[in-house]
């Protein structure tokens, strides 16, 4: 049987593994560590909870121990990209544990927190940088980070990093990297279309797949319960009253749905915490830490917690909503039965979600056993359940503010909290040089910078300015039968005759 000592890893790395009690590598580690140490590009596919982080962290630390040189200023030697903040933190912690006897520097950057501290940490350069794509691009744009010295690129949860939500950011990042580099991609699922895209970033890669793609963990018992939407909350509360359920992750499809589930549990005396993209980074960290420490036994989350989050002792996973992306199911239920333990995954499925369930069974090539309601649970009638669902839908969801005052966008993966581009902020006028449709131009100057309105004539035409907003030598008299609307094709915001400019050309600061 292969041992970690058989790979020829550096002595400080082996010492850290011995102190952690690791002697025998997992299958993905046994097949991936040696080619990664040789500098080969690699694409590794393995089930969740099988030690993929160590499969790339150990050879990277070994290489850093052999090549002891300073990283470039405002740069890094190793770049690890992660789709979520929580996973980025976890990867950075793993590097710290495995490399605690080495002299190297590492840091983690993601959105939702102040960028100044991250800039100061990157100023002297770091050996290993773990980042989410959005914050990484922010730092590059601010010239606080350069990627010219990257020697190794790692994509963790590579299928999600290559999907639509991240691919545009990833393409931009790759263009800034040196062509001569080592690339390591790891994931638990790899659809064919994503695998084809991954091949564009890898040079003669070693393919390591220890299990068929999208295979669920063997020690996870799976069940599905068919229930009306309005019966799901009562069913969850009934199941969680069982004291044998020590630590449970509940997954919902939406952020507002996660908040509703927590409120519903609170009504029946079950404490829970929610984690999703609308939560600030401190809120997310506190909720996850309380769940890890056992202070909170129920964590309700969206799919940001489905990938890579390693929490010991999760006995149950409940899919309150069946995921509409079948690969997400594999990642969700992989949060239990980790490191050789057993686990139970229960999915609540309504009539509309049966198609999602069929997609999951087709992907995993296995049927999910159907079970009835647990003993003692009386489900509401179909009519009563439908009324409960309608009442929940009518209740306006709360809109928590992100750390910068705007709503965060979970799909970006880094939670930077920016407002969607191109949308004017609610309650503010658009700062545009073109007139608003249906309004007379000239009521205010085009720039909208608080200039006094010109006096108006009897029919509303501006006096002392022509219809374009320019000063004239004498008042313009309105023509009979004509209103003061701007002529078709007439441009707004042109320069004035007295040397001033108005509209979008006016960039002078307000006095």
ZIGI-V576397 format. One line per field, one symbol per residue. phi: phi as a letter, one per 20 degrees, with the letter a starting at -180 (. if undefined). A space follows every 50 residues. Layout:
BEGIN
phi: ???
END
This chain:
BEGIN
phi: .fdfffemfggffffffffenecdffgfffeeffffffnffbcdcbffmd nffffdfffffffffedecfffflbbecdddcfcffffffffffffffdf ddebcbbccbfncfeffffffegfncfccdbefffffgfffelebcdfdf dcdcdelffffeegfcffffgffffeeffebdccdcaecbgfffffffff dddlfeeccecggmefffeeedbcdebfgfefffffffffffffeebcdd ddecfffffffffffffdndebcdcafeeffgfffffffffffnfcecdd beffeedmfdcfnfeccdefdffedffffffffffdlelneebcdddece ffeffffffffffelbeefecefffnedfffgffffffffffffffffdf effdndffdfffndlfmefgfndfffndffecfefffndfeofcfffmen fffffdefenffdnbefenefcfbgeefefmdeeffffneedmffefene ccmffedfffe
END
